[in-house]
């Protein structure tokens, strides 16, 4: 049995899913903070973007895992010759596989308390995992400059846009959320900042998956799923 997955239909699904989850997440924050409806029969817990282990978390993890699969597919298509950056594609696939796991297991939060206590951090640096993450991203960026230059301009621009949106949400907004918590505490503003953060992550990952599918298409590839005995 062979299943064909048209790229345009996948992209349409990504758009609809992102809009739906962001709208629902915003409604949940309005319900919780402004209307004082704290549960909504359990729906608030399941669709609030600020919560863990719920529907948006599952979707984000699946989205990132799909990116990992596409990255691995591109790596295996590449011939193992110098200049093809096959190893870079494989490392990216492993990174996205880890991020997908972290989305549900929340591994990065294990570094928050030790780093915060070690450097006595608060305010914008309250969520102290951003320090080791920032160091890792700096090393990653330097290591991948040649890889980015090697890409076709269309793929490079799409990758950079997706990266800016995703990192801006996952990393950049963490400073604003930490500062807000320090000054204002748990308010509607912090809830909306969480929606912005998670929304940017979903949009960034969706843009990256779309860019990978387009890159595969430009390579003459086609996304098919085959089940064979």
C-alpha positions, 0 to 999 in steps of 0.5 A, spaced: 500 500 500 502 506 498 500 513 501 501 519 497 501 526 501 500 532 497 505 538 500 499 543 499 494 539 503 499 538 508 501 546 508 493 547 509 493 543 515 498 546 518 495 553 517 488 551 520 491 547 526 496 553 528 490 558 527 485 553 531 490 552 537 492 559 537 485 561 537 483 556 542 489 558 547 487 565 547 480 563 549 482 559 554 486 565 557 480 570 557 476 564 560 481 563 566 483 570 567 477 575 565 471 571 566 474 567 572 472 560 569 478 556 571 476 549 568 471 549 563 469 542 564 476 540 563 477 543 556 481 549 559 487 544 562 487 541 555 487 547 550 491 552 554 497 553 551 501 555 557 500 548 560 504 541 559 502 534 557 495 537 553 493 537 546 497 543 544 503 540 547 502 533 543 501 537 537 507 541 537 511 534 539 508 531 533 510 537 528 517 537 531 518 530 530 515 530 523 521 535 521 526 530 524 523 525 519 524 530 513 531 532 515 533 525 516 530 523 509 534 529 506 540 526 509 539 519 507 538 522 500 544 526 500 550 522 497 556 521 502 561 526 499 564 532 501 560 539 500 553 535 501 553 537 508 550 530 510 552 530 517 549 537 518 542 534 516 543 528 520 545 532 526 539 537 525 534 531 525 537 529 532 536 536 534 529 536 532 528 529 535 530 531 542 526 538 541 520 533 540 522 529 546 523 535 550 516 538 548 513 533 552 518 531 557 520 538 559 527 536 560 530 543 559 526 546 565 531 541 569 536 546 568 532 552 571 533 551 578 541 549 579 543 555 574 538 560 577 541 559 584 548 558 581 548 565 578 542 568 583 538 570 577 531 573 577 527 578 573 528 577 565 533 571 567 528 568 572 527 562 567 535 561 567 535 555 562 536 561 557 543 561 559 546 554 557 541 554 551 543 561 548 551 558 549 548 552 545 545 556 539 551 561 539 555 554 537 550 552 533 550 558 529 557 558 528 557 551 526 552 552 521 554 558 517 557 554 511 551 549 511 546 555 510 551 558 505 550 552 501 543 551 501 539 554 495 537 561 496 529 559 497 530 554 502 535 558 506 531 564 506 525 559 508 529 556 514 532 563 516 525 565 517 522 559 520 528 559 525 527 566 527 520 565 529 521 559 532 527 561 536 524 568 538 518 564 541 521 559 545 527 563 547 526 570 546 519 571 549 522 567 555 525 574 557 519 578 557 515 572 561 520 572 566 520 580 567 513 580 567 512 575 572 517 579 577 513 585 576 506 583 575 505 576 577 500 571 574 496 576 570 492 576 564 498 579 561 502 573 563 497 568 560 497 572 553 505 572 553 504 565 554 500 564 548 504 569 544 510 564 546 507 557 544 504 560 538 510 563 535 513 556 536 507 552 533 508 557 527 515 557 526 515 549 526 510 549 521 514 554 517 520 549 517 516 543 516 513 547 510 520 549 508 523 542 508 517 539 504 519 544 499 526 543 499 525 535 498 520 537 492 526 541 489 531 535 490 526 532 485 523 528 491 516 526 493 513 524 500 510 517 500 509 512 505 509 505 503 507 499 507 510 493 504 510 485 507 
